[in-house]
Amino acid sequence: MHIRPAHIEDAEEISALVSSVSHLFTLDSNSQGAQEFLKALGPQAFQAYLQDPRYLFIVARQGDALAGMAALRDGRHLFHLFVGLPFQRQGLARRLWQALQPAIHPDAGSVTVNSTPFAVPAYERLGFRATSAPLEKNGVAFIPMQMELA
């Protein structure tokens, strides 16, 4: 498994990876809100994110396959962390998270993430804790979580 910074050329594969697991985090993928959200995860959206200096994206590759990706926003918010279905439950999410940690802003007292209900146990294993009851926006359920930094 090779983890490296993401490049704009990765945008299409990143979008395909996220789309492949979208059924795990959308409440009703046919709803108008979910459709708008999923559109925001298209290749063009990822191209824009990859060019925005507020975001650091990394990808994990296993041979020719994109196994996972993660992104940190503003050095304080875990913006995305997705692992392809064939690569889940193998420690890849932890490896991606660890690869992002050096980029956490030195003044950040904590890191936040908006977790899907499906991913809460994984984030808890990484050290995040829920800070709110589940919320829903645009057909996507999420739980705000936070990790206090030492």
Contacts in CASP RR format, 6 or more apart in sequence:
PFRMAT RR
TARGET T0000
AUTHOR 0000-0000-0000
METHOD contacts of the structure
MODEL  1
MHIRPAHIEDAEEISALVSSVSHLFTLDSNSQGAQEFLKALGPQAFQAYL
QDPRYLFIVARQGDALAGMAALRDGRHLFHLFVGLPFQRQGLARRLWQAL
QPAIHPDAGSVTVNSTPFAVPAYERLGFRATSAPLEKNGVAFIPMQMELA
1 60 0 8 1.000
1 61 0 8 1.000
1 62 0 8 1.000
1 67 0 8 1.000
1 92 0 8 1.000
1 95 0 8 1.000
2 60 0 8 1.000
2 61 0 8 1.000
2 62 0 8 1.000
2 63 0 8 1.000
3 58 0 8 1.000
3 59 0 8 1.000
3 60 0 8 1.000
3 61 0 8 1.000
3 95 0 8 1.000
3 96 0 8 1.000
3 99 0 8 1.000
4 58 0 8 1.000
4 59 0 8 1.000
4 61 0 8 1.000
5 56 0 8 1.000
5 57 0 8 1.000
5 58 0 8 1.000
5 59 0 8 1.000
6 14 0 8 1.000
6 50 0 8 1.000
6 57 0 8 1.000
6 58 0 8 1.000
6 59 0 8 1.000
6 69 0 8 1.000
6 71 0 8 1.000
7 50 0 8 1.000
8 47 0 8 1.000
8 50 0 8 1.000
8 51 0 8 1.000
10 46 0 8 1.000
10 50 0 8 1.000
10 57 0 8 1.000
10 59 0 8 1.000
10 66 0 8 1.000
10 69 0 8 1.000
11 42 0 8 1.000
11 43 0 8 1.000
11 44 0 8 1.000
11 46 0 8 1.000
11 47 0 8 1.000
11 50 0 8 1.000
12 43 0 8 1.000
12 46 0 8 1.000
13 59 0 8 1.000
13 66 0 8 1.000
14 43 0 8 1.000
14 46 0 8 1.000
14 57 0 8 1.000
14 59 0 8 1.000
14 66 0 8 1.000
14 69 0 8 1.000
15 41 0 8 1.000
15 42 0 8 1.000
15 43 0 8 1.000
15 45 0 8 1.000
15 46 0 8 1.000
16 66 0 8 1.000
17 66 0 8 1.000
17 68 0 8 1.000
17 69 0 8 1.000
17 82 0 8 1.000
17 84 0 8 1.000
18 41 0 8 1.000
18 42 0 8 1.000
18 69 0 8 1.000
18 80 0 8 1.000
18 82 0 8 1.000
19 38 0 8 1.000
19 41 0 8 1.000
19 42 0 8 1.000
20 84 0 8 1.000
20 85 0 8 1.000
21 82 0 8 1.000
21 83 0 8 1.000
21 84 0 8 1.000
21 85 0 8 1.000
22 29 0 8 1.000
22 38 0 8 1.000
22 41 0 8 1.000
23 29 0 8 1.000
24 116 0 8 1.000
24 118 0 8 1.000
24 119 0 8 1.000
25 116 0 8 1.000
25 117 0 8 1.000
25 118 0 8 1.000
25 119 0 8 1.000
25 140 0 8 1.000
25 141 0 8 1.000
25 142 0 8 1.000
26 34 0 8 1.000
26 37 0 8 1.000
26 38 0 8 1.000
26 139 0 8 1.000
26 140 0 8 1.000
27 34 0 8 1.000
27 136 0 8 1.000
27 139 0 8 1.000
27 140 0 8 1.000
27 141 0 8 1.000
28 34 0 8 1.000
28 139 0 8 1.000
29 35 0 8 1.000
29 38 0 8 1.000
31 139 0 8 1.000
33 138 0 8 1.000
33 139 0 8 1.000
34 138 0 8 1.000
34 139 0 8 1.000
34 140 0 8 1.000
36 138 0 8 1.000
37 138 0 8 1.000
37 139 0 8 1.000
37 140 0 8 1.000
39 45 0 8 1.000
46 57 0 8 1.000
49 55 0 8 1.000
49 57 0 8 1.000
49 71 0 8 1.000
50 57 0 8 1.000
54 73 0 8 1.000
54 74 0 8 1.000
55 71 0 8 1.000
55 72 0 8 1.000
55 73 0 8 1.000
55 79 0 8 1.000
56 71 0 8 1.000
56 72 0 8 1.000
56 75 0 8 1.000
56 100 0 8 1.000
56 103 0 8 1.000
57 69 0 8 1.000
57 70 0 8 1.000
57 71 0 8 1.000
57 80 0 8 1.000
58 69 0 8 1.000
58 70 0 8 1.000
58 71 0 8 1.000
58 96 0 8 1.000
58 99 0 8 1.000
58 100 0 8 1.000
59 66 0 8 1.000
59 68 0 8 1.000
59 69 0 8 1.000
60 66 0 8 1.000
60 67 0 8 1.000
60 68 0 8 1.000
60 69 0 8 1.000
60 83 0 8 1.000
60 87 0 8 1.000
60 92 0 8 1.000
60 95 0 8 1.000
60 96 0 8 1.000
61 67 0 8 1.000
62 87 0 8 1.000
65 86 0 8 1.000
67 83 0 8 1.000
67 84 0 8 1.000
67 86 0 8 1.000
67 87 0 8 1.000
67 92 0 8 1.000
68 82 0 8 1.000
68 83 0 8 1.000
68 84 0 8 1.000
68 87 0 8 1.000
68 92 0 8 1.000
68 96 0 8 1.000
69 80 0 8 1.000
69 81 0 8 1.000
69 82 0 8 1.000
69 96 0 8 1.000
70 78 0 8 1.000
70 80 0 8 1.000
70 81 0 8 1.000
70 82 0 8 1.000
70 93 0 8 1.000
70 96 0 8 1.000
70 97 0 8 1.000
70 99 0 8 1.000
70 100 0 8 1.000
71 78 0 8 1.000
71 79 0 8 1.000
71 80 0 8 1.000
71 81 0 8 1.000
71 100 0 8 1.000
72 78 0 8 1.000
72 79 0 8 1.000
72 100 0 8 1.000
72 103 0 8 1.000
72 104 0 8 1.000
73 79 0 8 1.000
74 105 0 8 1.000
75 103 0 8 1.000
75 104 0 8 1.000
75 105 0 8 1.000
75 108 0 8 1.000
75 111 0 8 1.000
76 104 0 8 1.000
76 105 0 8 1.000
76 108 0 8 1.000
76 110 0 8 1.000
76 111 0 8 1.000
76 112 0 8 1.000
77 111 0 8 1.000
77 112 0 8 1.000
77 113 0 8 1.000
78 97 0 8 1.000
78 100 0 8 1.000
78 111 0 8 1.000
78 112 0 8 1.000
78 113 0 8 1.000
81 93 0 8 1.000
81 96 0 8 1.000
81 97 0 8 1.000
81 113 0 8 1.000
81 119 0 8 1.000
83 92 0 8 1.000
83 93 0 8 1.000
83 96 0 8 1.000
93 122 0 8 1.000
93 126 0 8 1.000
94 125 0 8 1.000
94 126 0 8 1.000
97 126 0 8 1.000
104 111 0 8 1.000
104 149 0 8 1.000
108 149 0 8 1.000
109 148 0 8 1.000
109 149 0 8 1.000
110 146 0 8 1.000
110 147 0 8 1.000
110 148 0 8 1.000
110 149 0 8 1.000
111 128 0 8 1.000
111 146 0 8 1.000
111 147 0 8 1.000
111 149 0 8 1.000
112 131 0 8 1.000
112 144 0 8 1.000
112 145 0 8 1.000
112 146 0 8 1.000
112 147 0 8 1.000
113 123 0 8 1.000
113 128 0 8 1.000
113 144 0 8 1.000
113 145 0 8 1.000
113 146 0 8 1.000
113 147 0 8 1.000
114 142 0 8 1.000
114 143 0 8 1.000
114 144 0 8 1.000
114 145 0 8 1.000
115 123 0 8 1.000
115 128 0 8 1.000
115 130 0 8 1.000
115 142 0 8 1.000
115 143 0 8 1.000
115 144 0 8 1.000
115 145 0 8 1.000
116 140 0 8 1.000
116 141 0 8 1.000
116 142 0 8 1.000
116 143 0 8 1.000
117 134 0 8 1.000
117 141 0 8 1.000
117 142 0 8 1.000
117 143 0 8 1.000
120 130 0 8 1.000
120 143 0 8 1.000
120 145 0 8 1.000
123 145 0 8 1.000
126 147 0 8 1.000
127 147 0 8 1.000
128 145 0 8 1.000
128 146 0 8 1.000
128 147 0 8 1.000
129 145 0 8 1.000
129 146 0 8 1.000
129 147 0 8 1.000
130 143 0 8 1.000
130 144 0 8 1.000
130 145 0 8 1.000
131 144 0 8 1.000
131 145 0 8 1.000
131 146 0 8 1.000
132 143 0 8 1.000
132 144 0 8 1.000
133 143 0 8 1.000
134 141 0 8 1.000
134 142 0 8 1.000
134 143 0 8 1.000
135 141 0 8 1.000
135 142 0 8 1.000
135 143 0 8 1.000
135 144 0 8 1.000
136 142 0 8 1.000
END
